[in-house]
Amino acid sequence: MAGNRCDSCGKLAALTFPEEVEISDEEFDQETGHYSFTARIVRSSECCGVELKEANLEVEGDVNLEAIYDEDPSLRGEELEMEVEAECSDRTEGKGRGLKTFFVVSGTVKIKRPGLGRDLVEDTFSDEIQASHMDEL
Ligand SMILES: [Zn+2]
């Protein structure tokens, strides 16, 4: 495996764990309950904090909106919003030279009505990428 060279100091760099999950392109279809978003994780050089690798996971799923509307018909036609909570963990497969590391992005999608102090429905998701398959920056 080729080492990762830090763009800033030029040394071979250890890579940070991708703690942060950046969520973008959130889309939620109020007709169908379908949601999608992009979850980005980044690994930086430990020496200088320069971003060296990234992965953009396209996540999608569905929530059951009919259950919400059955319970409270007045919500039909109201504007709903989604909130994504995500975290990154890792897991490994195999041993020794065959060891593979995967980064797992998992969390919860919450559907809310702005101003209403509770979540209407939520869904959980999980997606992963093999560490060696992350894109070079
Ligand atoms: Zn460096």
Boltz pocket constraint, residues with backbone or C-beta under 6 A from the ligand:
constraints:
  - pocket:
      binder: B
      contacts: [[A, 6], [A, 7], [A, 8], [A, 9], [A, 10], [A, 11], [A, 13], [A, 45], [A, 47], [A, 48], [A, 49]]
      max_distance: 6.0
